[in-house]
């Protein structure tokens, strides 16, 4: 990850995957409302997706303050009238800031979908649990939870490169790692989220789509 002189950070992988992800989002997201992006990272996705997904609103969020600065820097350089400033949001909290009834940006445009890209494998399992619990609380019936990332299926890696990636993640932090897709689906089901689609993506990643019951 590179850092520019104006706080704007750059992740090459984000630039590579943004177009394939956008094509899926166009198909699966509700046509209106606010899309809450959780773990927005550098902000590259937010400024790329928002203008191409109008009339939807895009609300980035990030727990890391340095990355929130990066998101703001990207927004300054690439403004879009449907893109909200980033919120501080930790999925492991029992209540999220977006649940505050006084949050004005959501009064007119309520959340209809949650997008979460490349977080579940670079965070403890408790983050996945928190994400699903929050999606259950926040999404309306018919709302969409979109996940993107690398997953194991039936306990096995889908490619040798994913196995290498998993090993490197666990060396960085024993609580990280490529997750079993079936375990993620099981947790989602317990939180009233129904699996509606799995789409193979470039570089051995998956788009996984849930609908709130």
C-alpha positions as CSV (number, residue, x, y, z in Angstrom):
1,X,0.0,0.0,0.0
2,X,1.4,3.4,-1.0
3,X,0.8,6.7,0.8
4,X,0.6,10.0,-1.1
5,X,1.6,13.3,0.3
6,X,-2.0,14.3,1.0
7,X,-3.1,11.4,3.2
8,X,-4.5,9.5,0.2
9,X,-3.5,5.9,0.3
10,X,-3.4,3.6,-2.6
11,X,-3.8,-0.2,-2.8
12,X,-3.1,-1.8,-6.2
13,X,-5.4,-4.8,-5.5
14,X,-8.3,-2.4,-5.0
15,X,-7.8,-0.9,-8.4
16,X,-7.7,-4.3,-10.0
17,X,-10.9,-5.6,-8.5
18,X,-13.1,-2.6,-8.6
19,X,-14.5,-3.0,-12.1
20,X,-15.5,-6.7,-11.7
21,X,-17.1,-5.9,-8.3
22,X,-19.0,-3.0,-9.8
23,X,-20.5,-5.2,-12.4
24,X,-21.9,-7.5,-9.7
25,X,-23.1,-4.6,-7.6
26,X,-25.1,-3.2,-10.5
27,X,-26.9,-6.5,-10.6
28,X,-27.6,-7.2,-7.0
29,X,-28.0,-3.9,-5.1
30,X,-31.4,-2.4,-4.5
31,X,-32.1,0.5,-6.9
32,X,-32.4,3.2,-4.2
33,X,-31.4,4.0,-0.7
34,X,-28.0,4.2,1.0
35,X,-25.3,1.6,0.5
36,X,-23.3,1.2,3.7
37,X,-19.7,0.2,2.9
38,X,-18.0,-1.4,5.9
39,X,-14.2,-1.5,6.2
40,X,-13.8,0.9,3.3
41,X,-10.0,0.9,3.5
42,X,-8.2,3.4,1.4
43,X,-11.4,5.0,-0.1
44,X,-10.6,4.0,-3.7
45,X,-13.7,1.8,-3.9
46,X,-16.0,4.5,-2.5
47,X,-15.0,7.1,-5.0
48,X,-15.1,4.6,-7.9
49,X,-18.5,3.0,-7.0
50,X,-20.5,6.0,-5.8
51,X,-20.8,8.0,-9.1
52,X,-21.6,4.8,-11.1
53,X,-24.3,3.6,-8.7
54,X,-26.5,6.7,-8.6
55,X,-29.2,7.4,-7.6
56,X,-28.1,5.3,-4.6
57,X,-26.2,7.0,-1.9
58,X,-22.8,5.6,-0.8
59,X,-21.7,5.8,2.9
60,X,-18.2,4.6,3.6
61,X,-17.1,3.6,7.1
62,X,-13.8,2.5,8.6
63,X,-12.5,1.8,12.1
64,X,-8.9,2.9,11.3
65,X,-8.5,6.7,11.7
66,X,-5.6,6.9,9.2
67,X,-7.7,5.2,6.6
68,X,-10.6,7.5,7.3
69,X,-8.2,10.4,6.5
70,X,-7.4,8.6,3.2
71,X,-11.1,8.2,2.4
72,X,-11.6,11.9,2.9
73,X,-8.5,12.7,0.8
74,X,-9.9,10.6,-2.1
75,X,-13.3,12.3,-1.7
76,X,-11.6,15.7,-2.0
77,X,-9.8,14.7,-5.2
78,X,-12.8,12.7,-6.7
79,X,-16.0,14.3,-5.3
80,X,-19.4,12.8,-6.0
81,X,-22.7,14.4,-4.8
82,X,-24.0,11.0,-3.7
83,X,-21.0,10.1,-1.5
84,X,-21.2,10.8,2.2
85,X,-18.1,11.4,4.4
86,X,-16.8,8.3,6.2
87,X,-18.1,7.2,9.6
88,X,-16.1,5.6,12.3
89,X,-17.6,2.1,12.6
90,X,-16.4,-1.0,14.4
91,X,-18.4,-4.1,13.5
92,X,-17.6,-5.7,16.8
93,X,-19.5,-3.1,18.7
94,X,-23.0,-4.1,19.8
95,X,-24.4,-0.8,18.4
96,X,-23.2,1.0,15.3
97,X,-23.2,4.7,14.7
98,X,-25.6,4.3,11.7
99,X,-28.3,3.1,14.3
100,X,-28.4,6.6,15.8
101,X,-31.8,8.0,14.8
102,X,-30.3,11.5,14.7
103,X,-28.0,10.7,11.9
104,X,-29.4,13.1,9.3
105,X,-27.9,11.6,6.2
106,X,-30.0,8.4,6.7
107,X,-33.3,10.0,7.6
108,X,-34.1,10.6,3.9
109,X,-32.1,7.8,2.4
110,X,-32.2,4.7,4.7
111,X,-29.7,1.9,4.4
112,X,-30.9,-0.8,1.9
113,X,-27.6,-2.7,1.5
114,X,-24.3,-3.4,3.1
115,X,-21.1,-3.9,1.1
116,X,-18.1,-5.5,2.8
117,X,-14.9,-6.2,0.7
118,X,-11.8,-8.1,1.8
119,X,-12.5,-7.7,5.6
120,X,-13.5,-11.1,6.9
121,X,-10.1,-12.8,6.2
122,X,-8.1,-9.8,7.6
123,X,-9.9,-9.5,10.9
124,X,-10.7,-11.8,13.8
125,X,-13.7,-14.2,13.5
126,X,-15.5,-11.9,16.0
127,X,-15.6,-9.3,13.2
128,X,-17.6,-11.6,11.0
129,X,-20.0,-12.4,13.8
130,X,-20.4,-8.6,14.4
131,X,-21.0,-7.9,10.8
132,X,-23.8,-10.5,10.5
133,X,-25.4,-9.3,13.7
134,X,-25.3,-5.7,12.6
135,X,-26.7,-6.6,9.2
136,X,-29.6,-8.3,10.9
137,X,-30.3,-5.2,13.0
138,X,-29.9,-2.6,10.2
139,X,-31.1,-4.1,7.0
140,X,-34.8,-4.0,6.0
141,X,-36.5,-7.1,4.8
142,X,-35.2,-7.7,1.3
143,X,-32.0,-5.7,2.0
144,X,-28.7,-7.0,0.6
145,X,-25.5,-7.9,2.2
146,X,-22.6,-8.2,-0.3
147,X,-19.3,-9.9,0.6
148,X,-16.2,-10.1,-1.5
149,X,-13.0,-12.0,-0.8
150,X,-11.2,-15.3,-0.7
151,X,-12.9,-18.3,0.9
152,X,-12.4,-22.0,1.5
153,X,-15.2,-24.2,0.3
154,X,-15.9,-27.5,2.0
155,X,-12.8,-27.0,4.1
156,X,-10.5,-26.8,1.1
157,X,-8.7,-23.9,-0.6
158,X,-10.0,-23.1,-4.1
159,X,-6.5,-22.4,-5.4
160,X,-2.8,-22.9,-4.3
161,X,-2.4,-19.1,-4.2
162,X,-5.2,-18.9,-1.7
163,X,-3.5,-21.4,0.5
164,X,-0.3,-19.4,0.4
165,X,-2.3,-16.2,1.1
166,X,-3.9,-17.9,4.1
167,X,-0.6,-19.0,5.5
168,X,0.8,-15.4,5.2
169,X,-2.3,-14.0,6.9
170,X,-2.0,-16.3,9.9
171,X,1.7,-15.6,10.2
172,X,0.8,-11.9,10.4
173,X,-2.0,-12.5,12.9
174,X,-3.1,-15.8,14.2
175,X,-6.7,-14.5,14.4
176,X,-6.8,-13.8,10.6
177,X,-7.2,-16.3,7.8
178,X,-9.2,-17.4,4.8
179,X,-12.5,-18.5,6.2
180,X,-14.7,-21.5,5.4
181,X,-17.6,-20.2,3.3
182,X,-19.9,-22.7,4.9
183,X,-19.1,-21.3,8.3
184,X,-19.9,-17.8,7.1
185,X,-23.2,-18.9,5.6
186,X,-24.1,-20.6,8.8
187,X,-23.6,-17.5,10.9
188,X,-25.5,-15.4,8.3
189,X,-28.4,-17.8,8.4
190,X,-28.6,-17.5,12.2
191,X,-28.9,-13.7,11.7
192,X,-31.9,-13.9,9.3
193,X,-29.7,-13.6,6.2
194,X,-30.5,-15.9,3.3
195,X,-27.9,-16.9,0.8
196,X,-29.0,-15.8,-2.7
197,X,-25.9,-16.1,-4.8
198,X,-22.2,-17.0,-5.1
199,X,-20.3,-15.6,-8.1
200,X,-16.8,-16.6,-9.0
201,X,-14.5,-13.5,-9.4
202,X,-11.0,-12.9,-10.8
203,X,-8.0,-14.0,-8.8
204,X,-9.8,-16.9,-7.0
205,X,-12.2,-14.6,-5.1
206,X,-15.9,-14.9,-4.6
207,X,-18.9,-12.5,-4.5
208,X,-21.3,-13.8,-1.8
209,X,-24.8,-12.3,-1.7
210,X,-27.3,-12.5,1.1
211,X,-30.8,-11.1,1.5
212,X,-32.4,-10.1,4.8
213,X,-35.4,-12.2,5.5
